[in-house]
Amino acid sequence: MTIEAYCMKCKEKQHMQNPVQGTTKNGKPITKGTCPVCGSTICRIGAAK
Ligand SMILES: [Zn+2]
């Protein structure tokens, strides 16, 4: 399973590593992970399926 998320540092979409599902303060599903290129945290709104 690969999840694409926009990396602010790379300024392009990357395949998220170690994706973890969570919830925002608004109660919306969010997926957090690590950028494989620069190693910064990237996140994506919406649950991974
Ligand atoms: Zn990156």
mmCIF file of the protein (N, C-alpha, C, O) and its ligand, coordinates in Angstrom:
data_MODEL
# 
_entry.id   MODEL 
# 
loop_
_entity.id 
_entity.type 
_entity.pdbx_number_of_molecules 
1 polymer     1 
2 non-polymer 1 
# 
_entity_poly.entity_id                      1 
_entity_poly.type                           'polypeptide(L)' 
_entity_poly.nstd_linkage                   no 
_entity_poly.nstd_monomer                   no 
_entity_poly.pdbx_seq_one_letter_code       MTIEAYCMKCKEKQHMQNPVQGTTKNGKPITKGTCPVCGSTICRIGAAK 
_entity_poly.pdbx_seq_one_letter_code_can   MTIEAYCMKCKEKQHMQNPVQGTTKNGKPITKGTCPVCGSTICRIGAAK 
_entity_poly.pdbx_strand_id                 A 
# 
loop_
_entity_poly_seq.entity_id 
_entity_poly_seq.num 
_entity_poly_seq.mon_id 
_entity_poly_seq.hetero 
1 1  MET n 
1 2  THR n 
1 3  ILE n 
1 4  GLU n 
1 5  ALA n 
1 6  TYR n 
1 7  CYS n 
1 8  MET n 
1 9  LYS n 
1 10 CYS n 
1 11 LYS n 
1 12 GLU n 
1 13 LYS n 
1 14 GLN n 
1 15 HIS n 
1 16 MET n 
1 17 GLN n 
1 18 ASN n 
1 19 PRO n 
1 20 VAL n 
1 21 GLN n 
1 22 GLY n 
1 23 THR n 
1 24 THR n 
1 25 LYS n 
1 26 ASN n 
1 27 GLY n 
1 28 LYS n 
1 29 PRO n 
1 30 ILE n 
1 31 THR n 
1 32 LYS n 
1 33 GLY n 
1 34 THR n 
1 35 CYS n 
1 36 PRO n 
1 37 VAL n 
1 38 CYS n 
1 39 GLY n 
1 40 SER n 
1 41 THR n 
1 42 ILE n 
1 43 CYS n 
1 44 ARG n 
1 45 ILE n 
1 46 GLY n 
1 47 ALA n 
1 48 ALA n 
1 49 LYS n 
# 
loop_
_struct_asym.id 
_struct_asym.entity_id 
A 1 
B 2 
# 
loop_
_chem_comp.id 
_chem_comp.type 
_chem_comp.mon_nstd_flag 
ALA 'L-peptide linking' y 
ARG 'L-peptide linking' y 
ASN 'L-peptide linking' y 
CYS 'L-peptide linking' y 
GLN 'L-peptide linking' y 
GLU 'L-peptide linking' y 
GLY 'peptide linking'   y 
HIS 'L-peptide linking' y 
ILE 'L-peptide linking' y 
LYS 'L-peptide linking' y 
MET 'L-peptide linking' y 
PRO 'L-peptide linking' y 
SER 'L-peptide linking' y 
THR 'L-peptide linking' y 
TYR 'L-peptide linking' y 
VAL 'L-peptide linking' y 
ZN  non-polymer         . 
# 
_pdbx_entity_nonpoly.entity_id   2 
_pdbx_entity_nonpoly.name        ? 
_pdbx_entity_nonpoly.comp_id     ZN 
# 
_pdbx_nonpoly_scheme.asym_id         B 
_pdbx_nonpoly_scheme.entity_id       2 
_pdbx_nonpoly_scheme.mon_id          ZN 
_pdbx_nonpoly_scheme.ndb_seq_num     1 
_pdbx_nonpoly_scheme.pdb_seq_num     101 
_pdbx_nonpoly_scheme.auth_seq_num    101 
_pdbx_nonpoly_scheme.pdb_mon_id      ZN 
_pdbx_nonpoly_scheme.auth_mon_id     ZN 
_pdbx_nonpoly_scheme.pdb_strand_id   A 
_pdbx_nonpoly_scheme.pdb_ins_code    . 
# 
loop_
_atom_site.group_PDB 
_atom_site.id 
_atom_site.type_symbol 
_atom_site.label_atom_id 
_atom_site.label_alt_id 
_atom_site.label_comp_id 
_atom_site.label_asym_id 
_atom_site.label_entity_id 
_atom_site.label_seq_id 
_atom_site.pdbx_PDB_ins_code 
_atom_site.Cartn_x 
_atom_site.Cartn_y 
_atom_site.Cartn_z 
_atom_site.occupancy 
_atom_site.B_iso_or_equiv 
_atom_site.pdbx_formal_charge 
_atom_site.auth_seq_id 
_atom_site.auth_comp_id 
_atom_site.auth_asym_id 
_atom_site.auth_atom_id 
_atom_site.pdbx_PDB_model_num 
ATOM   1   N  N  . MET A 1 1  ? 0.839   -1.195 0.000  1.00 0.00 ? 1   MET A N  1 
ATOM   2   C  CA . MET A 1 1  ? 0.000   0.000  0.000  1.00 0.00 ? 1   MET A CA 1 
ATOM   3   C  C  . MET A 1 1  ? 0.877   1.249  0.000  1.00 0.00 ? 1   MET A C  1 
ATOM   4   O  O  . MET A 1 1  ? 1.738   1.409  0.866  1.00 0.00 ? 1   MET A O  1 
ATOM   5   N  N  . THR A 1 2  ? 0.664   2.104  -0.941 1.00 0.00 ? 2   THR A N  1 
ATOM   6   C  CA . THR A 1 2  ? 1.390   3.363  -0.957 1.00 0.00 ? 2   THR A CA 1 
ATOM   7   C  C  . THR A 1 2  ? 0.404   4.524  -0.891 1.00 0.00 ? 2   THR A C  1 
ATOM   8   O  O  . THR A 1 2  ? -0.650  4.515  -1.526 1.00 0.00 ? 2   THR A O  1 
ATOM   9   N  N  . ILE A 1 3  ? 0.775   5.495  -0.121 1.00 0.00 ? 3   ILE A N  1 
ATOM   10  C  CA . ILE A 1 3  ? -0.061  6.677  0.013  1.00 0.00 ? 3   ILE A CA 1 
ATOM   11  C  C  . ILE A 1 3  ? 0.748   7.878  -0.444 1.00 0.00 ? 3   ILE A C  1 
ATOM   12  O  O  . ILE A 1 3  ? 1.858   8.115  0.033  1.00 0.00 ? 3   ILE A O  1 
ATOM   13  N  N  . GLU A 1 4  ? 0.191   8.613  -1.351 1.00 0.00 ? 4   GLU A N  1 
ATOM   14  C  CA . GLU A 1 4  ? 0.878   9.814  -1.804 1.00 0.00 ? 4   GLU A CA 1 
ATOM   15  C  C  . GLU A 1 4  ? 0.429   11.006 -0.974 1.00 0.00 ? 4   GLU A C  1 
ATOM   16  O  O  . GLU A 1 4  ? -0.756  11.190 -0.694 1.00 0.00 ? 4   GLU A O  1 
ATOM   17  N  N  . ALA A 1 5  ? 1.396   11.795 -0.597 1.00 0.00 ? 5   ALA A N  1 
ATOM   18  C  CA . ALA A 1 5  ? 1.085   13.005 0.142  1.00 0.00 ? 5   ALA A CA 1 
ATOM   19  C  C  . ALA A 1 5  ? 2.010   14.117 -0.326 1.00 0.00 ? 5   ALA A C  1 
ATOM   20  O  O  . ALA A 1 5  ? 3.131   13.871 -0.774 1.00 0.00 ? 5   ALA A O  1 
ATOM   21  N  N  . TYR A 1 6  ? 1.531   15.311 -0.216 1.00 0.00 ? 6   TYR A N  1 
ATOM   22  C  CA . TYR A 1 6  ? 2.327   16.450 -0.671 1.00 0.00 ? 6   TYR A CA 1 
ATOM   23  C  C  . TYR A 1 6  ? 3.352   16.830 0.392  1.00 0.00 ? 6   TYR A C  1 
ATOM   24  O  O  . TYR A 1 6  ? 3.004   17.080 1.546  1.00 0.00 ? 6   TYR A O  1 
ATOM   25  N  N  . CYS A 1 7  ? 4.598   16.870 -0.006 1.00 0.00 ? 7   CYS A N  1 
ATOM   26  C  CA . CYS A 1 7  ? 5.663   17.270 0.908  1.00 0.00 ? 7   CYS A CA 1 
ATOM   27  C  C  . CYS A 1 7  ? 5.940   18.759 0.719  1.00 0.00 ? 7   CYS A C  1 
ATOM   28  O  O  . CYS A 1 7  ? 6.223   19.216 -0.389 1.00 0.00 ? 7   CYS A O  1 
ATOM   29  N  N  . MET A 1 8  ? 5.856   19.498 1.810  1.00 0.00 ? 8   MET A N  1 
ATOM   30  C  CA . MET A 1 8  ? 6.061   20.939 1.739  1.00 0.00 ? 8   MET A CA 1 
ATOM   31  C  C  . MET A 1 8  ? 7.515   21.274 1.406  1.00 0.00 ? 8   MET A C  1 
ATOM   32  O  O  . MET A 1 8  ? 7.799   22.286 0.764  1.00 0.00 ? 8   MET A O  1 
ATOM   33  N  N  . LYS A 1 9  ? 8.413   20.430 1.843  1.00 0.00 ? 9   LYS A N  1 
ATOM   34  C  CA . LYS A 1 9  ? 9.838   20.695 1.636  1.00 0.00 ? 9   LYS A CA 1 
ATOM   35  C  C  . LYS A 1 9  ? 10.262  20.392 0.207  1.00 0.00 ? 9   LYS A C  1 
ATOM   36  O  O  . LYS A 1 9  ? 10.971  21.176 -0.423 1.00 0.00 ? 9   LYS A O  1 
ATOM   37  N  N  . CYS A 1 10 ? 9.818   19.240 -0.299 1.00 0.00 ? 10  CYS A N  1 
ATOM   38  C  CA . CYS A 1 10 ? 10.165  18.852 -1.665 1.00 0.00 ? 10  CYS A CA 1 
ATOM   39  C  C  . CYS A 1 10 ? 9.309   19.597 -2.685 1.00 0.00 ? 10  CYS A C  1 
ATOM   40  O  O  . CYS A 1 10 ? 9.664   19.701 -3.860 1.00 0.00 ? 10  CYS A O  1 
ATOM   41  N  N  . LYS A 1 11 ? 8.182   20.109 -2.215 1.00 0.00 ? 11  LYS A N  1 
ATOM   42  C  CA . LYS A 1 11 ? 7.226   20.789 -3.089 1.00 0.00 ? 11  LYS A CA 1 
ATOM   43  C  C  . LYS A 1 11 ? 6.718   19.871 -4.193 1.00 0.00 ? 11  LYS A C  1 
ATOM   44  O  O  . LYS A 1 11 ? 6.467   20.301 -5.319 1.00 0.00 ? 11  LYS A O  1 
ATOM   45  N  N  . GLU A 1 12 ? 6.573   18.608 -3.843 1.00 0.00 ? 12  GLU A N  1 
ATOM   46  C  CA . GLU A 1 12 ? 5.947   17.662 -4.752 1.00 0.00 ? 12  GLU A CA 1 
ATOM   47  C  C  . GLU A 1 12 ? 5.414   16.475 -3.969 1.00 0.00 ? 12  GLU A C  1 
ATOM   48  O  O  . GLU A 1 12 ? 5.709   16.314 -2.784 1.00 0.00 ? 12  GLU A O  1 
ATOM   49  N  N  . LYS A 1 13 ? 4.634   15.653 -4.635 1.00 0.00 ? 13  LYS A N  1 
ATOM   50  C  CA . LYS A 1 13 ? 4.056   14.501 -3.959 1.00 0.00 ? 13  LYS A CA 1 
ATOM   51  C  C  . LYS A 1 13 ? 5.093   13.406 -3.780 1.00 0.00 ? 13  LYS A C  1 
ATOM   52  O  O  . LYS A 1 13 ? 5.897   13.121 -4.668 1.00 0.00 ? 13  LYS A O  1 
ATOM   53  N  N  . GLN A 1 14 ? 5.047   12.805 -2.605 1.00 0.00 ? 14  GLN A N  1 
ATOM   54  C  CA . GLN A 1 14 ? 5.960   11.707 -2.298 1.00 0.00 ? 14  GLN A CA 1 
ATOM   55  C  C  . GLN A 1 14 ? 5.164   10.525 -1.767 1.00 0.00 ? 14  GLN A C  1 
ATOM   56  O  O  . GLN A 1 14 ? 4.041   10.679 -1.286 1.00 0.00 ? 14  GLN A O  1 
ATOM   57  N  N  . HIS A 1 15 ? 5.756   9.358  -1.861 1.00 0.00 ? 15  HIS A N  1 
ATOM   58  C  CA . HIS A 1 15 ? 5.119   8.182  -1.296 1.00 0.00 ? 15  HIS A CA 1 
ATOM   59  C  C  . HIS A 1 15 ? 5.439   8.119  0.192  1.00 0.00 ? 15  HIS A C  1 
ATOM   60  O  O  . HIS A 1 15 ? 6.595   8.011  0.600  1.00 0.00 ? 15  HIS A O  1 
ATOM   61  N  N  . MET A 1 16 ? 4.390   8.189  0.976  1.00 0.00 ? 16  MET A N  1 
ATOM   62  C  CA . MET A 1 16 ? 4.534   8.253  2.425  1.00 0.00 ? 16  MET A CA 1 
ATOM   63  C  C  . MET A 1 16 ? 5.119   6.967  3.000  1.00 0.00 ? 16  MET A C  1 
ATOM   64  O  O  . MET A 1 16 ? 4.733   5.860  2.625  1.00 0.00 ? 16  MET A O  1 
ATOM   65  N  N  . GLN A 1 17 ? 6.056   7.148  3.916  1.00 0.00 ? 17  GLN A N  1 
ATOM   66  C  CA . GLN A 1 17 ? 6.609   5.994  4.620  1.00 0.00 ? 17  GLN A CA 1 
ATOM   67  C  C  . GLN A 1 17 ? 6.036   5.948  6.032  1.00 0.00 ? 17  GLN A C  1 
ATOM   68  O  O  . GLN A 1 17 ? 5.757   6.984  6.635  1.00 0.00 ? 17  GLN A O  1 
ATOM   69  N  N  . ASN A 1 18 ? 5.866   4.745  6.544  1.00 0.00 ? 18  ASN A N  1 
ATOM   70  C  CA . ASN A 1 18 ? 5.332   4.537  7.893  1.00 0.00 ? 18  ASN A CA 1 
ATOM   71  C  C  . ASN A 1 18 ? 4.051   5.325  8.152  1.00 0.00 ? 18  ASN A C  1 
ATOM   72  O  O  . ASN A 1 18 ? 3.971   6.070  9.129  1.00 0.00 ? 18  ASN A O  1 
ATOM   73  N  N  . PRO A 1 19 ? 3.069   5.172  7.306  1.00 0.00 ? 19  PRO A N  1 
ATOM   74  C  CA . PRO A 1 19 ? 1.835   5.928  7.504  1.00 0.00 ? 19  PRO A CA 1 
ATOM   75  C  C  . PRO A 1 19 ? 1.101   5.523  8.783  1.00 0.00 ? 19  PRO A C  1 
ATOM   76  O  O  . PRO A 1 19 ? 0.965   4.341  9.100  1.00 0.00 ? 19  PRO A O  1 
ATOM   77  N  N  . VAL A 1 20 ? 0.639   6.529  9.497  1.00 0.00 ? 20  VAL A N  1 
ATOM   78  C  CA . VAL A 1 20 ? -0.121  6.304  10.725 1.00 0.00 ? 20  VAL A CA 1 
ATOM   79  C  C  . VAL A 1 20 ? -1.420  7.090  10.618 1.00 0.00 ? 20  VAL A C  1 
ATOM   80  O  O  . VAL A 1 20 ? -1.428  8.265  10.250 1.00 0.00 ? 20  VAL A O  1 
ATOM   81  N  N  . GLN A 1 21 ? -2.493  6.431  10.941 1.00 0.00 ? 21  GLN A N  1 
ATOM   82  C  CA . GLN A 1 21 ? -3.779  7.120  10.894 1.00 0.00 ? 21  GLN A CA 1 
ATOM   83  C  C  . GLN A 1 21 ? -4.071  7.817  12.201 1.00 0.00 ? 21  GLN A C  1 
ATOM   84  O  O  . GLN A 1 21 ? -3.793  7.294  13.280 1.00 0.00 ? 21  GLN A O  1 
ATOM   85  N  N  . GLY A 1 22 ? -4.627  8.982  12.093 1.00 0.00 ? 22  GLY A N  1 
ATOM   86  C  CA . GLY A 1 22 ? -4.996  9.737  13.271 1.00 0.00 ? 22  GLY A CA 1 
ATOM   87  C  C  . GLY A 1 22 ? -6.228  10.564 12.988 1.00 0.00 ? 22  GLY A C  1 
ATOM   88  O  O  . GLY A 1 22 ? -6.919  10.379 11.987 1.00 0.00 ? 22  GLY A O  1 
ATOM   89  N  N  . THR A 1 23 ? -6.480  11.481 13.902 1.00 0.00 ? 23  THR A N  1 
ATOM   90  C  CA . THR A 1 23 ? -7.652  12.335 13.749 1.00 0.00 ? 23  THR A CA 1 
ATOM   91  C  C  . THR A 1 23 ? -7.260  13.774 14.039 1.00 0.00 ? 23  THR A C  1 
ATOM   92  O  O  . THR A 1 23 ? -6.501  14.038 14.971 1.00 0.00 ? 23  THR A O  1 
ATOM   93  N  N  . THR A 1 24 ? -7.761  14.680 13.265 1.00 0.00 ? 24  THR A N  1 
ATOM   94  C  CA . THR A 1 24 ? -7.489  16.085 13.504 1.00 0.00 ? 24  THR A CA 1 
ATOM   95  C  C  . THR A 1 24 ? -8.350  16.586 14.663 1.00 0.00 ? 24  THR A C  1 
ATOM   96  O  O  . THR A 1 24 ? -9.222  15.876 15.162 1.00 0.00 ? 24  THR A O  1 
ATOM   97  N  N  . LYS A 1 25 ? -8.088  17.814 15.073 1.00 0.00 ? 25  LYS A N  1 
ATOM   98  C  CA . LYS A 1 25 ? -8.885  18.403 16.147 1.00 0.00 ? 25  LYS A CA 1 
ATOM   99  C  C  . LYS A 1 25 ? -10.346 18.522 15.760 1.00 0.00 ? 25  LYS A C  1 
ATOM   100 O  O  . LYS A 1 25 ? -11.231 18.534 16.616 1.00 0.00 ? 25  LYS A O  1 
ATOM   101 N  N  . ASN A 1 26 ? -10.587 18.608 14.463 1.00 0.00 ? 26  ASN A N  1 
ATOM   102 C  CA . ASN A 1 26 ? -11.958 18.718 13.986 1.00 0.00 ? 26  ASN A CA 1 
ATOM   103 C  C  . ASN A 1 26 ? -12.638 17.362 13.862 1.00 0.00 ? 26  ASN A C  1 
ATOM   104 O  O  . ASN A 1 26 ? -13.802 17.272 13.473 1.00 0.00 ? 26  ASN A O  1 
ATOM   105 N  N  . GLY A 1 27 ? -11.905 16.320 14.192 1.00 0.00 ? 27  GLY A N  1 
ATOM   106 C  CA . GLY A 1 27 ? -12.486 14.986 14.136 1.00 0.00 ? 27  GLY A CA 1 
ATOM   107 C  C  . GLY A 1 27 ? -12.423 14.350 12.771 1.00 0.00 ? 27  GLY A C  1 
ATOM   108 O  O  . GLY A 1 27 ? -13.096 13.353 12.511 1.00 0.00 ? 27  GLY A O  1 
ATOM   109 N  N  . LYS A 1 28 ? -11.610 14.927 11.890 1.00 0.00 ? 28  LYS A N  1 
ATOM   110 C  CA . LYS A 1 28 ? -11.488 14.349 10.558 1.00 0.00 ? 28  LYS A CA 1 
ATOM   111 C  C  . LYS A 1 28 ? -10.316 13.382 10.508 1.00 0.00 ? 28  LYS A C  1 
ATOM   112 O  O  . LYS A 1 28 ? -9.301  13.593 11.171 1.00 0.00 ? 28  LYS A O  1 
ATOM   113 N  N  . PRO A 1 29 ? -10.456 12.338 9.731  1.00 0.00 ? 29  PRO A N  1 
ATOM   114 C  CA . PRO A 1 29 ? -9.360  11.370 9.622  1.00 0.00 ? 29  PRO A CA 1 
ATOM   115 C  C  . PRO A 1 29 ? -8.170  11.976 8.888  1.00 0.00 ? 29  PRO A C  1 
ATOM   116 O  O  . PRO A 1 29 ? -8.330  12.723 7.923  1.00 0.00 ? 29  PRO A O  1 
ATOM   117 N  N  . ILE A 1 30 ? -6.989  11.644 9.360  1.00 0.00 ? 30  ILE A N  1 
ATOM   118 C  CA . ILE A 1 30 ? -5.767  12.159 8.751  1.00 0.00 ? 30  ILE A CA 1 
ATOM   119 C  C  . ILE A 1 30 ? -4.724  11.045 8.753  1.00 0.00 ? 30  ILE A C  1 
ATOM   120 O  O  . ILE A 1 30 ? -4.705  10.195 9.643  1.00 0.00 ? 30  ILE A O  1 
ATOM   121 N  N  . THR A 1 31 ? -3.879  11.063 7.767  1.00 0.00 ? 31  THR A N  1 
ATOM   122 C  CA . THR A 1 31 ? -2.807  10.079 7.697  1.00 0.00 ? 31  THR A CA 1 
ATOM   123 C  C  . THR A 1 31 ? -1.472  10.807 7.730  1.00 0.00 ? 31  THR A C  1 
ATOM   124 O  O  . THR A 1 31 ? -1.215  11.703 6.926  1.00 0.00 ? 31  THR A O  1 
ATOM   125 N  N  . LYS A 1 32 ? -0.635  10.411 8.665  1.00 0.00 ? 32  LYS A N  1 
ATOM   126 C  CA . LYS A 1 32 ? 0.673   11.033 8.808  1.00 0.00 ? 32  LYS A CA 1 
ATOM   127 C  C  . LYS A 1 32 ? 1.760   10.046 8.453  1.00 0.00 ? 32  LYS A C  1 
ATOM   128 O  O  . LYS A 1 32 ? 1.634   8.845  8.694  1.00 0.00 ? 32  LYS A O  1 
ATOM   129 N  N  . GLY A 1 33 ? 2.817   10.558 7.882  1.00 0.00 ? 33  GLY A N  1 
ATOM   130 C  CA . GLY A 1 33 ? 3.913   9.669  7.540  1.00 0.00 ? 33  GLY A CA 1 
ATOM   131 C  C  . GLY A 1 33 ? 5.199   10.454 7.348  1.00 0.00 ? 33  GLY A C  1 
ATOM   132 O  O  . GLY A 1 33 ? 5.290   11.630 7.700  1.00 0.00 ? 33  GLY A O  1 
ATOM   133 N  N  . THR A 1 34 ? 6.177   9.786  6.788  1.00 0.00 ? 34  THR A N  1 
ATOM   134 C  CA . THR A 1 34 ? 7.475   10.401 6.597  1.00 0.00 ? 34  THR A CA 1 
ATOM   135 C  C  . THR A 1 34 ? 7.805   10.484 5.112  1.00 0.00 ? 34  THR A C  1 
ATOM   136 O  O  . THR A 1 34 ? 7.539   9.553  4.352  1.00 0.00 ? 34  THR A O  1 
ATOM   137 N  N  . CYS A 1 35 ? 8.383   11.596 4.713  1.00 0.00 ? 35  CYS A N  1 
ATOM   138 C  CA . CYS A 1 35 ? 8.822   11.739 3.336  1.00 0.00 ? 35  CYS A CA 1 
ATOM   139 C  C  . CYS A 1 35 ? 10.091  10.919 3.123  1.00 0.00 ? 35  CYS A C  1 
ATOM   140 O  O  . CYS A 1 35 ? 11.056  11.084 3.868  1.00 0.00 ? 35  CYS A O  1 
ATOM   141 N  N  . PRO A 1 36 ? 10.111  10.033 2.114  1.00 0.00 ? 36  PRO A N  1 
ATOM   142 C  CA . PRO A 1 36 ? 11.285  9.191  1.888  1.00 0.00 ? 36  PRO A CA 1 
ATOM   143 C  C  . PRO A 1 36 ? 12.479  9.969  1.345  1.00 0.00 ? 36  PRO A C  1 
ATOM   144 O  O  . PRO A 1 36 ? 13.608  9.479  1.386  1.00 0.00 ? 36  PRO A O  1 
ATOM   145 N  N  . VAL A 1 37 ? 12.246  11.150 0.849  1.00 0.00 ? 37  VAL A N  1 
ATOM   146 C  CA . VAL A 1 37 ? 13.326  11.921 0.231  1.00 0.00 ? 37  VAL A CA 1 
ATOM   147 C  C  . VAL A 1 37 ? 14.036  12.798 1.250  1.00 0.00 ? 37  VAL A C  1 
ATOM   148 O  O  . VAL A 1 37 ? 15.259  12.744 1.377  1.00 0.00 ? 37  VAL A O  1 
ATOM   149 N  N  . CYS A 1 38 ? 13.263  13.616 1.984  1.00 0.00 ? 38  CYS A N  1 
ATOM   150 C  CA . CYS A 1 38 ? 13.886  14.568 2.892  1.00 0.00 ? 38  CYS A CA 1 
ATOM   151 C  C  . CYS A 1 38 ? 13.671  14.204 4.358  1.00 0.00 ? 38  CYS A C  1 
ATOM   152 O  O  . CYS A 1 38 ? 14.312  14.779 5.238  1.00 0.00 ? 38  CYS A O  1 
ATOM   153 N  N  . GLY A 1 39 ? 12.771  13.250 4.628  1.00 0.00 ? 39  GLY A N  1 
ATOM   154 C  CA . GLY A 1 39 ? 12.613  12.777 5.987  1.00 0.00 ? 39  GLY A CA 1 
ATOM   155 C  C  . GLY A 1 39 ? 11.697  13.619 6.864  1.00 0.00 ? 39  GLY A C  1 
ATOM   156 O  O  . GLY A 1 39 ? 11.561  13.358 8.059  1.00 0.00 ? 39  GLY A O  1 
ATOM   157 N  N  . SER A 1 40 ? 11.082  14.611 6.279  1.00 0.00 ? 40  SER A N  1 
ATOM   158 C  CA . SER A 1 40 ? 10.178  15.422 7.091  1.00 0.00 ? 40  SER A CA 1 
ATOM   159 C  C  . SER A 1 40 ? 8.802   14.766 7.162  1.00 0.00 ? 40  SER A C  1 
ATOM   160 O  O  . SER A 1 40 ? 8.467   13.892 6.363  1.00 0.00 ? 40  SER A O  1 
ATOM   161 N  N  . THR A 1 41 ? 8.027   15.207 8.126  1.00 0.00 ? 41  THR A N  1 
ATOM   162 C  CA . THR A 1 41 ? 6.705   14.638 8.299  1.00 0.00 ? 41  THR A CA 1 
ATOM   163 C  C  . THR A 1 41 ? 5.757   15.202 7.251  1.00 0.00 ? 41  THR A C  1 
ATOM   164 O  O  . THR A 1 41 ? 5.682   16.411 7.034  1.00 0.00 ? 41  THR A O  1 
ATOM   165 N  N  . ILE A 1 42 ? 5.052   14.308 6.621  1.00 0.00 ? 42  ILE A N  1 
ATOM   166 C  CA . ILE A 1 42 ? 4.043   14.731 5.662  1.00 0.00 ? 42  ILE A CA 1 
ATOM   167 C  C  . ILE A 1 42 ? 2.707   14.148 6.080  1.00 0.00 ? 42  ILE A C  1 
ATOM   168 O  O  . ILE A 1 42 ? 2.652   13.068 6.667  1.00 0.00 ? 42  ILE A O  1 
ATOM   169 N  N  . CYS A 1 43 ? 1.646   14.850 5.784  1.00 0.00 ? 43  CYS A N  1 
ATOM   170 C  CA . CYS A 1 43 ? 0.344   14.347 6.167  1.00 0.00 ? 43  CYS A CA 1 
ATOM   171 C  C  . CYS A 1 43 ? -0.673  14.569 5.069  1.00 0.00 ? 43  CYS A C  1 
ATOM   172 O  O  . CYS A 1 43 ? -0.501  15.390 4.167  1.00 0.00 ? 43  CYS A O  1 
ATOM   173 N  N  . ARG A 1 44 ? -1.711  13.819 5.186  1.00 0.00 ? 44  ARG A N  1 
ATOM   174 C  CA . ARG A 1 44 ? -2.731  13.853 4.157  1.00 0.00 ? 44  ARG A CA 1 
ATOM   175 C  C  . ARG A 1 44 ? -4.091  13.723 4.824  1.00 0.00 ? 44  ARG A C  1 
ATOM   176 O  O  . ARG A 1 44 ? -4.298  12.864 5.681  1.00 0.00 ? 44  ARG A O  1 
ATOM   177 N  N  . ILE A 1 45 ? -4.999  14.572 4.424  1.00 0.00 ? 45  ILE A N  1 
ATOM   178 C  CA . ILE A 1 45 ? -6.345  14.494 4.976  1.00 0.00 ? 45  ILE A CA 1 
ATOM   179 C  C  . ILE A 1 45 ? -7.049  13.277 4.389  1.00 0.00 ? 45  ILE A C  1 
ATOM   180 O  O  . ILE A 1 45 ? -6.992  13.018 3.187  1.00 0.00 ? 45  ILE A O  1 
ATOM   181 N  N  . GLY A 1 46 ? -7.705  12.549 5.263  1.00 0.00 ? 46  GLY A N  1 
ATOM   182 C  CA . GLY A 1 46 ? -8.432  11.378 4.793  1.00 0.00 ? 46  GLY A CA 1 
ATOM   183 C  C  . GLY A 1 46 ? -7.789  10.097 5.290  1.00 0.00 ? 46  GLY A C  1 
ATOM   184 O  O  . GLY A 1 46 ? -6.568  10.013 5.424  1.00 0.00 ? 46  GLY A O  1 
ATOM   185 N  N  . ALA A 1 47 ? -8.608  9.117  5.556  1.00 0.00 ? 47  ALA A N  1 
ATOM   186 C  CA . ALA A 1 47 ? -8.109  7.839  6.047  1.00 0.00 ? 47  ALA A CA 1 
ATOM   187 C  C  . ALA A 1 47 ? -7.531  7.030  4.897  1.00 0.00 ? 47  ALA A C  1 
ATOM   188 O  O  . ALA A 1 47 ? -8.009  7.101  3.765  1.00 0.00 ? 47  ALA A O  1 
ATOM   189 N  N  . ALA A 1 48 ? -6.511  6.273  5.202  1.00 0.00 ? 48  ALA A N  1 
ATOM   190 C  CA . ALA A 1 48 ? -5.926  5.378  4.210  1.00 0.00 ? 48  ALA A CA 1 
ATOM   191 C  C  . ALA A 1 48 ? -6.799  4.145  4.075  1.00 0.00 ? 48  ALA A C  1 
ATOM   192 O  O  . ALA A 1 48 ? -7.284  3.592  5.063  1.00 0.00 ? 48  ALA A O  1 
ATOM   193 N  N  . LYS A 1 49 ? -6.989  3.729  2.840  1.00 0.00 ? 49  LYS A N  1 
ATOM   194 C  CA . LYS A 1 49 ? -7.833  2.553  2.635  1.00 0.00 ? 49  LYS A CA 1 
ATOM   195 C  C  . LYS A 1 49 ? -7.043  1.464  1.929  1.00 0.00 ? 49  LYS A C  1 
ATOM   196 O  O  . LYS A 1 49 ? -7.577  0.387  1.663  1.00 0.00 ? 49  LYS A O  1 
HETATM 197 ZN ZN . ZN  B 2 .  ? 10.186  15.680 1.193  1.00 0.00 2 101 ZN  A ZN 1 
# 
